[in-house]
Structures are given as structure tokens and as C-alpha cells.
Amino acid sequence: MQRCLVHIQRVIRRHTTSRPRTPAGKNLYLRALKLTRIRDLDEAAAWATRRHGFGTVYHDHLTEKTASDPRTTPGGRN
């Protein structure tokens, strides 16, 4: 399946907003903006390598889970 690079950018912006607060969100959003500047296979390979680096650098952030708060969890006690 092929996907338009602009649509990939839009999905990333939807999840990170256009003003991300976390370092991982800022980094991902900036990488997404560079997608439409790729002009050849060498640039595509370099972008993919940097994307892999993102997963390595932000692995802990990406696998983090939110602790549930009984006050905000459905069925929780007040």
C-alpha cells in the first residue's frame, strides 16, 4: 500500500499537535515536516535511518504507560 507523504504529516500533526511539548513530540514533528523534502532514494534512506534512530533514542518514552488514577478511571473510587 502506498501512502501520500502529506497524509503521513497530517496524521503525525494530529497526534503531536503543531506545537508539541515533549522532546520526543518536537523531534517527531520536525522529522515529519522533512518528509515532503525527500527527492531521491538516498534522501529517503537517510530519513529512514534517522527514523530508526528516533525509536532508539526515545524507546523509553515510546513504551511508557500512564499510571491510572482512581479519581479519573471509570469505576474508580472518589
N, C-alpha and C positions, 0 to 999 in steps of 0.2 A: 504494500500500500504506500502511496506517495502522499506527502502532506505539504501544503504550502508553508513556506518559512514564515510568512506574515501571520498565519493562523497559529503557528507554534509560539510566536512572540505574544500574541494576544492571550493565549492560554497562560503563559508564564506571568504576564502582567496581571491577569485576573487573580492568580494565586499569590503573587507577591505585592501587588499594587504598584503604581508608578513611583511610589516613594517608600520603598521597603525600609524597615527599621533595623533588622538584624544584619550582621555582616554577610551571612550566607544569602539572604534575600537580595541584598545590594549586589553581591557578586553575580548571582544567577541572573538578575535583571539586566545587568550590564552585558553579560555574555549573550543573552537573548537579543539585545539590540544589535549585536555584531553579526547575527545570522544573515541578514539581508545584504551584508557587505562581502560575502563569500563569492568569489568569481571563478575559482578553478578548483581542481581536485586537491592541490597542495594546501590551499587555504582551508578546504573542508577537512582534510586530515589533521591540520594544526588545530582547528576548532574542536574536533573530536578528542584530540589528545588533551586539550585544556579542560574539556568537559569531564573527562576521566579524572583529571587532577582535582576538579571541584569535588567529586564524590569521595576522593581520598582525603582531602583537607577537611571537609565538612561532614565526614562519616558520623561522628558522634551527634552532631546537630540533626542530621537526617534520620537517625534511628531513635532520637529522643521521643519519649512519650509523656503526655501531660498527666500529672497526678490528678486523680479525681478528688473533687471537693464535695463532701456530703451536702453542703448547702446548695450546690448548683447541679448536682447529679440527680436525674429523675429518680424518685423513690428514696432519696436521701432524707435524713432527719435534720430538722432545724435546731 
